[in-house]
């Protein structure tokens, strides 16, 4: 693919160069010819006009001795191979810079009609069939007392113009080729430095990533599109590498959390089957099996919830609802466990109603998980405060306990899946380590934020935001 791209690039450049050469040759030839024709025709016409106005010509046009005029005409011919004629009013050539014509032997010039020229001051051709080669001819009238006494005609050889055109065109072609080669060298350097080498590095990186080497980094630091692509690929590799590490840790955590209850269930069931556990003791161990099965069910539900959030299968049903009512209903579901441990749930709610714009069921799950954690890690005879406030079209919900707190080193880890601070802490040993991970996913899915403030031995406060309904 790389060779095809390079070949296509240079093939296109060569084709453009060849096309440019032919365009310069064709168009340049026409432009040069037109430019030279206009310049020379103007020049010879002015010369003819200047000669026609000179007193030497006008005073001697009827004289038989015009040798002095002939010498003057020869000096006036500014181009080589140019012929200058003096034509009398009868249309006879009476003088030429060529020696074969003289006033004593004028040449009758049939067909000469100055009126046919109209507004044109020059013509290109054989001048009424007189010349065997193509010439550019310009005429100017010789007048005296408003009477035309004759004409001055100057004939320029067109082959000289074509030769000049070819010389200038050759110079243009040479300049084009030199410029083309310089640009080719610059383009090759630019292509090699800014395209071929970066593409080579990116292709190598793609091969390394495909082979599983996600630690490879593309050594590009440019600010163009390829540099941006390289940075994105490096970022992608980092993400894939972290995801790989996360998946390995995830599988390890799942294996550990599933292995422990399954081992207990398998062991107790086998013991009951082979009679190791007598019938009168089986009820006790069946309760343990039920407890472990409940742990597995809770863990499975948490994993399914996170999976739905990860792959965005759970669509947000965003609508306005009263967050105060949801808090009251969620708190009521914990009334039994709080009463048995003499834990007071204190609700400090803003107004009778506080309308939020969010998915009510998911926010209820957030409140349930936060309250469940607060109760789990709170001592008996303590208070848990749930508070709502409003500020700048945002609703702030706080769940605060006075429990054991979270160590400072663990504050950033509590959002990780399966992370547990210490299994020995708290009253409930059935935790899966997924509750806060689910809370974070739900809040972030709403485009909101959640923070935690905690001090060991003092308590913990979780604060999350919601969009206020219009």
N, C-alpha and C positions, 0 to 999 in steps of 0.2 A: 504493500500500500504506500509506503514511504517513497519507494522508487517511482511508482506511478505518479505520485503527487509531484515529485521533483521533475520527472520527465514532462508532465503536463505543463508545469510552470515554465520551463525553459523552451518547450515546443511552442507554447503560446507567445513567449517573448520573441522567439526567432520569426514566427509568422508575422507578428506585428512589425518587426524590423524590416522584413522583406516587403510587406505591404507598404510600409512607410517609404521605403526606397523607391518603389514604383510610383507612388503618389507624388513624391518629390520630383522624380524624373518627368512624369507626365504633366502634372500641374505646373511645376517649376519651369518646364520648357515653354509652355504656353504663356505663362506670366512674363518670363524674361523676354520672349519674342515680342509680346505686346508692348512691354515697357521700352525695349530698344526701338521698336518701330515708331512709337510716339515721340521718343526723344530725338531720333535721327530725322524723322519727317519734319518735326518742328524746327530743327536746326537747319536743314537744307532749305526749308521754305523761307526762314528769316534771311538766310544767305542770298536766296534768289531775290527777295524783296529789296535787300540792301543793294544788290547789284543793279536792279531795275531803277532804283532811285538815284544811282550815282550819275553825276553829270558826264562822266567819261563815256558811259554807254549811251545815255539819251542824246548827247550831242553828236555822236559818231555813228549812230545806227544807219544813217543813210550814206555814210562815207564809204568809199571803196577801200580806204586804207584803215584797216582796223587791227593791224598787228599789235599796236599798243594796247588795244582792248583785249586781244587774245592773251597777251602776257599778264594783264591784270586778272583775267578770268582764271588763268592757271594758278595764280597765287591765291585766289579766293576759294579754290577747291580744298576744303578742309579734310576730306576723306580720300584715301587712295582709290583708284579706279573710278572716281566720280567724273562724270561728263557734264559740262555746262554748255548750253546752246543759247544763241541769240536767234530768235525767230522774228521775221518782219511781219508787217500787218497783212501781207498776202499769204502768210502761212509757209514761207520759205525759210529754210535754215540757212542763215547767212554767215554764221560764225560758230565754231566749235573748238573746244579745247583740244580736240583731235585735229591733226594737220590736214586731213583729207577734205575739209570743208573750208571755203573762203568766200568772202563777199563777191569775188569775181565769178565764182561758180556756185551759186546758191542751189540748194536741193529743194525741189518741190516736195512738200510733205502732205500727201493726200490724206484726207480724213481728219485732219487736225481741227478740232472744234472746241475752243476754250469754254464756250457756253455750256457744253455738256457736263462740265465738271461741277456745276452748281456751287454749293457751299463747301465742297471738298477742296482742300488745298493740296492734297497729294493723292497719287494712285500707285498701286503695285501691279506690275504686269510687264508687257513687252512694248508699251507706249505705241499703240496703233500698229503693231506688227513690225516695228522698226528694229528692235533688239532681239537677238536670238536667245538671250538669257533674261531672267526676271530681274527687273530693276524697280526701285522706288523713285517716282518722278514727282517733282513739285514745280509749279509755274507761277510766275508773278508778272503782271502787265507792266510794260514800259509806257508811261503816259506823259503827255505834254499838252498843256492847255486843254485839259479834260478830254484829250483825244488819245486813243490807244495806238501807239506807233509800233508796237511789237511786244515780244514776250521773252522773259528769261526762263529757261527750263534747266533744271538740275536733275541728273539721273544717278542714283546711288545703287551700287551693285548689291543685290540681296544676299548673294553668297557670303559677302563680308559680314552681314548681320547674322547670318546663320552660324558663321564661324565664331563670332563673338558670343553668341548665345551658347554654343557648345562649350566654349572655354569657361564661361561663368557657371554653366550647369555642372561642369566637371568639378569646379571648385565647391559648389554647393553639395554635390554628392560626396566629395572627399570630407567636407566638414560634417556631413550627416553620419558618415561611416565612423569617423573619429569620435563624434559625440555618442553614437550608438555603442561603440566599444567601451567608452568610459562609463556610460550608464550601465552597461552590462556588467562591468567589473564591480561597480558600486552595488548593483542589485544582487549580484552573486554574494558579495560580502554580507549585505543586509539579510538576504534569504538564509544564508548559512548560519549567521549569528542569531537572528531573531525568529527563524521558522524551523529550519532543518534540525539544528541542535536541540531546541526546546521540544520539538516533536519526538526526537529520538529519546530524550529523557522521559517524556510522558509515556511513550510506548514501552520503554523499559520498565517504568513504574507500574503500568497496567499489567505487564507480564509478571512482575514480582507480586503484585496484589493478587492476581489470579492464582499464583502458586502458593498463596497463604502467607507470604512475607509482608505482613501489615506494618512492620516496623520500618520499612524502606521509606525514604523521603526524597521527593523530587527537588534537586538543588537549583531551583529557579526562584529569583526574587525580583522579576521585572513587574512593571505596573500595567502591561498590556493585557490583551485577552488571554494569551497563552499563560502568562504569569498568574492571572486570576484563576484559570482552569487548573494550573498546578497547585495553587493554594487550596482550591476546593477539593482536589483529589487527595492532598495531604490531610485535609480536615476529615474527608470521608474515611481515609484509612485509620485515622485516630478514633473516629466514632466506631468503625467496625471492630477495631482492636479492643476498645472499651466494651463494646457490646459482646464481643467474644469472651472477655474476662468476666463480664456480668453473667453471661449464660453459663459459663463454667461454675461460677459461684452460685448461681441460681439453682443449677442441677444438684450441686453439692448440698445446698441448704434444704432443697426438697427431699433429697435422699435421706438426709439426717432426720428431718421432721416427720417423714412418713415411716422411716425404719423403726423408730422408737415405739410408736403405738402398735404397728403391725407385729413387731417382735413380741410385745406384751400379749396381744390378742392371740397370736399363734401359740405362744407358750402356754397360756392358760387353757385354751381350747384343747390342745394336745394332752395337757395334764388331766383335764376332766375326762377325755376319751379313754386314756389308759388307766384311769382310776387313781392316779396320784393324788388328786383332790377328791375327797369323799363327797358324797351327795349332799350331806348336811352343810358343807362349806361352799357349795357351788354358787349359791345366791350372792355371796360376798364377791366372788371373782367375776360373776356375770355382770355385776354393777361396775366393776373395773373395766371389763370389756366394753360395756355401754359407754363409759366415760371416754375411753380411748377412741371408740368409733365416732363419738360426738366431736372429738378433736380433729379426726380425719375429715369429717363432714364440713366443719368450720373452715379448715385449711383449704379444702377443695372449693368451697364457695368463694373464699377470698381470692384464690388463684383465677377462678372463672371471671370474677369481677374485674381484676387487673387485666386479664386478657382482653375483655371487652373494651376496657378503657384504652389499652395499648393500640389495638387495631381499629379503634374508633367505630366499633359496631354499635355501641350505645349512643344513639343520637340524643342530643340535649333537647328536652322538651321545655324550652324557656318560656315562661309566662309569669305574670304578676301574681304574687301570693303574700299573705301576711306572715312574715318571719316570726313575729311574736307568738302567733298561734302554733306554729310548727315547734318552737322551743318549748311551749307549755306541754304539747302532746308528747314530745320526746322525753321530757323530764318526768312526765307521769308514768312512762313505761318502766322507769327505774325506781318507782316508789317502794316496791317490795324490798329490793336489795338495800336501798338506803335506810328504810325503816328498821330492818334487822340489825344494821350496824350503827344506827342513830346518826346518820349523815344527813345534814340539812342541805337541800338544794335551794339556793337563794336566787330569785329571778329579779333582775333590775332591767326592766324593759322600757324603751323609749316610746311613750304614748300608748293609747289603746290599740292602735294598729300601726304597723310599720311595713309598707309594701315593698317587697324586693322583686327584682327581675332575674329569675334563674330557674333551674330545674328543681322543683320542690322535693321530689323523691331523693335525688342525689344529695341535696343540701341536708335533708333529714338524716341520710346515712352519715354525712360528715358529723353532724351533731351527735348522733348515736355513738360513733366511734370515739369522739373526743370525750363525751360523758362517761363512756365505758372505761376508758383509760384513767380518767380523773378519779372515778370511784375505786378502780382496781388499786391505784397507788396512793389512796388517801387513808389515813388512820381513822379508826372509829371515833365517833363524837366530834367530827370536824364539819366544816362547811365548804360547799362548792358553789361558786358564784357564776351565773350566766348573765351577761350584760349586753345590751344593744345600744349603739349610739349612731348619730348621723353626722356627716361632715362632707361638704362639697359633692353632693349627689352620690355619696358612697355610704354604705351601711357597714359598721364595724361590729363584729360579733366576738365576744370574749368568753372563754371557758377557763375559769381559774380555780385551782385547788390549793390546799395547804398540806400537800403530801410530802413524800420523800425527796422530790425534786429530781433533776437530771444532771449528771456530772457534766462539767463544761466540755470535756473531751468528746462527749457523746452527742452534743446538741446538733451537729451537722449530720450525724449518722442515723438519727432516729427515723429519717424519711426513707432509708433504704429498706428494701424488701427483706423480710426475715430477720431484721436486726432486732435483738433483744438486749437490753442493758444488763440484766441479771435475772436469771430464772428464779433465784431465791427471794426476790423482792416482790411485794404485792401479795394480795390474797387469792388471786386467780392464776392458776398455773396452766390454763388452757389457751393462752395467747399464742397467736401464729406469727407475730411480727409483721403482719400485713396491714393492720388497721391504719397506721399513719401514712403508709405508702398510698393506700386507697384515698385517704383524705387529700393528700397533696395532688394526686392525679385529677380528682374531681374539681378541686379549686382552680387548678391551672387550666383545665378544660373550659372553665367559665371565663378565663382571661383575668382571674383575680389573684390575690396574694394571701399567703398564710405565714405567720411568724410565731416564734416561741420564745418566751422569757422564763428562765428557770434558775433557781438557786437550791443547791442541795440542802435538805433539812428545812427548807422554808416553803417551797411549793412551786407550781408550774402554771403558766398562763399561755394559752393558745389564742391568737387573734387572727381572724380571717375577714376578708372584705367581700361585699356583694354589691352589685349594681342596684341602685335605687330605682324603683319603677316610676315612670313619668306620670 
